[in-house]
Amino acid sequence: MRKSGVPALILALLAGGGAMTAAPAGAAAPEEITVYVDPDVPAGEARARSGRTAGDAVASFEEAERILRSKGAINARILTPGGTYYPEKEINWSYDPPGGDLTFAAVPGTGKVVFDGSRGNRAAAASGYYMTITSANSNITVSGRTIQRYTNGGIRIRGGSGDRVNNVTIKGNTFRYLGNKHSSGGIGYGGVHITSSSKVKITGNKFYYLENRSSPGAIHGVYLANATNSSVISGNRFGYVSGDPIRTRNNSKNNTVSGNKFWRAGTYAIFSDWRFSGEACGRGNVFKNNVVGRTSYYGKKFGSAKQGKVKPIKILMWGHDAPTNANLGGCSPAPVKSGGGNRYVTSRPW
């Protein structure tokens, strides 16, 4: 029979001066609330709907946020039925119950959820992202959707120096046809664009055809800037990305990129760390166990070919200001290091 470790634990606590505190009698986990959002619902009906059933879905994520605030919800699922939607404006999610757990997903069994920015009101959605998250105190998960044809990018996780965003998970999504090659407007920056945040997990996503016609090197699959730290990018696919598919910038540290597959991606590198005037080098970023196509987005061979004023282009690279050979390096220790297990392939690895 298996022996219980509880008595030993009690003795250890008493010996160390510790105390055991019993949970309050009858304590229960906070109730999880489900709110349904169907962007095809006529906007005029939104306020009259409860959002609590699929048949009574609200028309916008703004309405969903209002419902959750009114109920003081701690844990919630925000579900959207399968279909293709053309939002008029960017989703700006700020509801942030401390210790909360919020999940954005598809209604089970209804098929793919696709958000397409090609018909949106560009004046109303000036930033050109599908969604911006500014919630600093909750765990947030976004899963199971296709995000396409937005100019600036897919999901923006926007923390500030005094209000960092932590513990966001982006999993099982497809980001495609992002950047100004596919939509008119400004410059594309990233499938997932993160600033001043920590412990972001980006897993099992597909990043395909992230391309700028103007400033092609400015768009990335995942862009971690301004002290974005301790994040994990794993098990993703990156294909046909005109900029470096992974980019850290300005003092972003201890991020791990592992178990991903890359094909025809990158201007100068697969993983680059960059800084501009007054910005700091990254540190402790690791690239390991990845599969990398032998050539860049432009068909240039890593380790030997020239792109612009940089030769050779490399899998890992760092520098500052204009990308030239003279501006490469300049950080000690190196901002990005290989953790081993990476390998080249000469055909698409999926």
C-alpha positions in Angstrom: 0.0 0.0 0.0 1.3 3.5 -0.9 2.4 5.5 2.2 1.0 8.9 2.7 3.5 11.8 2.8 1.1 14.0 4.9 2.5 13.2 8.4 6.0 13.8 7.2 5.0 17.1 5.7 3.4 18.2 8.9 6.5 17.3 11.0 8.7 19.2 8.5 6.5 22.3 8.7 6.5 22.2 12.5 10.3 21.7 12.7 10.8 24.6 10.4 8.5 26.9 12.3 5.9 26.8 9.5 2.1 26.7 9.9 -0.6 25.0 8.1 -3.7 27.1 7.3 -6.9 25.3 6.5 -9.0 26.4 3.5 -12.3 28.1 4.6 -15.1 25.6 4.9 -17.3 25.5 1.8 -14.8 27.5 -0.3 -15.3 26.9 -4.0 -13.6 28.0 -7.2 -15.1 31.0 -8.9 -17.8 30.2 -11.3 -16.8 30.2 -15.0 -19.1 32.3 -17.2 -19.5 31.7 -20.9 -20.4 34.7 -23.2 -21.1 34.1 -26.9 -20.1 36.7 -29.5 -21.5 36.4 -33.0 -20.3 39.4 -35.2 -23.1 38.6 -37.7 -25.7 39.7 -35.2 -27.2 43.1 -36.2 -25.5 45.7 -34.0 -28.8 47.2 -33.1 -29.8 44.1 -31.2 -26.6 43.8 -29.2 -27.7 45.6 -26.0 -31.0 43.6 -25.8 -29.1 40.3 -25.8 -27.8 38.5 -22.7 -24.8 36.8 -24.5 -25.2 33.8 -22.2 -26.4 31.3 -24.9 -25.4 30.7 -28.5 -28.9 31.7 -29.6 -28.7 35.0 -27.7 -25.1 36.0 -28.7 -24.0 39.6 -28.6 -22.6 41.2 -31.7 -19.2 42.4 -30.4 -16.4 41.7 -28.0 -17.0 45.2 -26.6 -20.4 44.0 -25.5 -18.9 40.8 -24.1 -16.5 42.8 -22.0 -19.5 45.0 -20.7 -21.3 41.8 -19.6 -18.3 40.4 -17.8 -17.7 43.7 -16.0 -21.3 43.9 -14.9 -21.1 40.4 -13.4 -17.6 40.8 -11.9 -16.6 37.6 -13.7 -13.3 36.1 -12.7 -13.2 33.1 -15.0 -14.8 33.3 -18.5 -14.9 31.7 -21.9 -15.7 34.1 -24.8 -16.9 31.9 -27.7 -17.5 32.7 -31.3 -19.3 30.3 -33.8 -17.5 29.1 -36.9 -17.6 31.4 -39.9 -15.8 34.2 -41.6 -16.2 37.7 -40.1 -15.2 41.1 -41.4 -14.9 43.3 -38.3 -15.4 47.1 -38.7 -12.8 47.9 -36.0 -10.0 46.4 -33.9 -10.8 44.5 -30.7 -9.3 46.3 -27.7 -9.5 44.0 -24.8 -8.9 45.6 -21.3 -11.1 43.7 -18.9 -8.7 42.5 -16.3 -10.0 40.8 -13.1 -7.0 40.1 -10.8 -6.2 36.4 -10.9 -8.8 35.9 -13.7 -8.7 33.3 -16.4 -10.2 34.4 -19.7 -10.3 32.2 -22.9 -11.2 33.3 -26.4 -12.1 30.2 -28.5 -14.6 28.8 -31.1 -18.0 27.4 -30.2 -17.2 23.6 -30.2 -18.4 21.8 -33.2 -19.1 24.9 -35.4 -16.1 24.9 -37.6 -13.3 27.4 -38.2 -13.5 31.0 -37.0 -11.9 33.4 -39.5 -11.4 37.1 -38.9 -10.6 39.0 -42.0 -9.5 42.7 -41.9 -9.9 43.4 -45.7 -13.3 45.1 -45.4 -12.9 46.9 -42.1 -13.2 50.6 -41.6 -9.6 51.7 -41.8 -10.3 55.1 -40.1 -11.9 53.3 -37.1 -9.2 50.5 -37.0 -6.3 52.9 -37.5 -3.7 50.6 -35.8 -4.6 47.8 -38.3 -4.4 44.9 -35.8 -7.0 42.2 -35.3 -6.8 42.5 -31.5 -4.9 44.5 -28.8 -4.7 43.1 -25.3 -3.8 45.4 -22.4 -5.0 43.2 -19.4 -2.1 43.0 -16.9 -3.6 40.9 -14.1 -5.4 38.0 -15.8 -4.4 34.9 -17.6 -5.6 35.2 -21.2 -5.7 32.5 -23.9 -6.6 33.1 -27.6 -7.0 29.9 -29.6 -8.4 28.3 -32.7 -8.9 31.2 -35.0 -7.5 32.3 -38.4 -6.5 36.0 -38.5 -5.9 37.4 -42.0 -5.5 40.5 -44.1 -4.7 43.1 -41.4 -2.1 45.6 -42.2 -0.1 46.1 -39.0 -0.5 42.5 -37.7 -2.5 39.9 -35.9 -2.5 40.2 -32.1 -0.8 43.1 -30.2 0.0 42.4 -26.5 0.7 45.9 -25.2 2.1 46.4 -21.8 3.8 49.5 -20.4 6.8 50.0 -18.2 4.6 50.3 -15.1 1.8 48.1 -16.2 3.2 45.0 -17.8 1.0 42.3 -19.4 1.8 38.8 -18.2 0.7 35.2 -18.8 -1.0 35.5 -22.2 -1.2 32.3 -24.2 -1.6 32.3 -28.0 -2.1 28.8 -29.3 -3.4 26.9 -32.3 -4.1 29.9 -34.4 -3.3 30.7 -38.1 -1.8 34.1 -38.9 -1.7 34.7 -42.7 -1.7 37.4 -45.4 -0.6 40.1 -42.9 1.3 43.2 -43.9 1.0 45.9 -46.6 1.6 43.5 -49.4 -1.9 42.1 -48.7 -3.7 45.1 -47.3 -3.4 48.8 -48.0 -2.2 51.1 -45.2 0.9 51.4 -43.1 3.6 49.0 -42.2 3.2 45.4 -40.9 5.0 44.6 -37.7 4.1 41.1 -36.6 1.7 38.2 -36.4 2.1 38.5 -32.6 3.6 41.9 -31.6 4.5 42.2 -27.9 5.9 45.1 -25.8 6.7 45.3 -22.1 5.3 41.9 -21.2 6.4 38.7 -19.6 5.7 34.9 -19.7 3.8 34.9 -23.0 3.4 31.5 -24.5 3.1 31.2 -28.3 2.6 27.5 -29.2 1.2 25.5 -32.1 0.5 28.4 -34.4 1.0 28.9 -38.1 2.5 32.1 -39.5 2.2 32.1 -43.3 2.7 35.0 -45.8 3.5 37.8 -43.5 4.9 40.2 -46.0 5.4 43.9 -46.5 5.8 45.4 -50.0 7.3 48.6 -48.4 9.7 48.0 -45.5 9.7 44.2 -46.1 12.1 43.6 -43.2 9.9 45.3 -40.7 7.3 42.5 -40.3 8.0 39.4 -38.1 6.2 36.3 -37.1 6.7 37.1 -33.4 8.1 40.5 -32.4 9.2 40.9 -28.7 10.1 44.5 -27.8 10.9 46.8 -24.9 11.8 44.4 -22.2 9.6 41.5 -23.1 11.0 38.7 -21.0 10.7 35.0 -20.2 8.4 34.1 -23.0 8.3 30.8 -24.9 7.8 30.3 -28.6 7.5 26.6 -29.4 6.0 24.2 -31.9 5.0 26.8 -34.5 5.4 27.0 -38.3 6.8 30.1 -40.0 6.6 30.3 -43.8 7.1 33.1 -46.3 7.8 35.9 -43.8 9.6 38.8 -45.4 11.2 40.0 -42.2 13.1 38.0 -39.6 10.5 35.6 -38.3 11.6 36.0 -34.7 12.8 39.5 -33.5 13.7 40.7 -30.0 14.4 44.4 -29.4 15.5 46.8 -26.7 16.4 44.9 -23.6 14.2 41.8 -24.1 15.6 38.9 -22.1 15.4 35.2 -21.4 13.0 34.2 -24.2 13.2 30.7 -25.6 12.5 29.7 -29.2 12.3 25.9 -29.5 10.9 23.2 -31.6 9.7 25.4 -34.4 9.9 25.0 -38.2 10.9 27.7 -40.6 10.7 27.8 -44.4 11.6 30.7 -46.8 11.6 33.2 -43.9 13.8 36.0 -42.9 15.6 39.0 -44.4 18.9 38.8 -42.4 18.3 36.1 -39.9 15.8 33.6 -38.5 16.2 35.1 -35.0 17.6 38.6 -34.6 18.0 41.0 -31.8 18.0 44.7 -32.7 18.2 48.0 -31.0 18.2 51.7 -32.0 19.7 54.8 -30.4 19.4 54.7 -26.6 18.1 51.1 -26.6 19.7 48.2 -24.8 20.9 44.8 -26.0 18.9 41.7 -25.2 20.3 38.9 -23.0 19.7 35.2 -22.3 17.6 34.5 -25.4 17.9 30.9 -26.6 17.3 29.2 -30.0 17.2 25.4 -29.8 15.8 22.3 -31.4 14.4 24.1 -34.4 14.2 23.0 -38.1 15.3 25.7 -40.5 15.0 26.0 -44.3 18.4 26.5 -45.8 17.5 29.8 -47.5 15.9 33.1 -46.6 12.6 34.6 -47.8 14.7 36.0 -50.8 16.2 32.6 -51.6 19.6 33.6 -50.1 21.6 30.9 -48.4 22.1 31.4 -44.7 25.8 31.5 -43.8 27.1 32.7 -47.1 24.8 35.0 -49.2 24.5 38.8 -49.0 21.3 40.8 -48.4 21.5 44.5 -48.8 24.6 45.7 -46.9 24.8 42.6 -44.7 27.1 39.6 -45.5 26.7 36.9 -44.7 23.1 36.5 -43.5 23.0 34.2 -40.5 20.5 32.1 -38.5 21.2 34.3 -35.4 22.2 38.0 -35.7 22.2 41.2 -33.6 23.0 44.8 -34.2 21.8 48.3 -34.2 20.3 51.1 -36.4 20.7 50.6 -40.1 21.4 46.9 -41.0 25.0 47.0 -42.3 28.0 44.9 -41.5 29.5 47.9 -39.6 26.5 47.9 -37.2 26.4 44.2 -36.4 27.4 42.9 -33.0 28.3 45.3 -30.2 26.7 43.3 -27.3 28.4 41.3 -24.6 27.2 38.7 -23.8 25.5 37.8 -27.1 21.8 38.6 -26.9 20.9 35.3 -28.7 22.6 32.0 -28.3 22.1 28.5 -29.8 21.0 25.9 -27.3 21.8 23.1 -29.7 19.7 20.7 -31.6 18.9 23.0 -34.6 19.2 21.6 -38.1 18.9 22.7 -41.7 16.6 21.2 -44.3 16.4 21.8 -48.0 12.7 21.0 -48.5 9.6 22.4 -46.7 9.5 20.7 -43.3 5.7 20.3 -43.1 
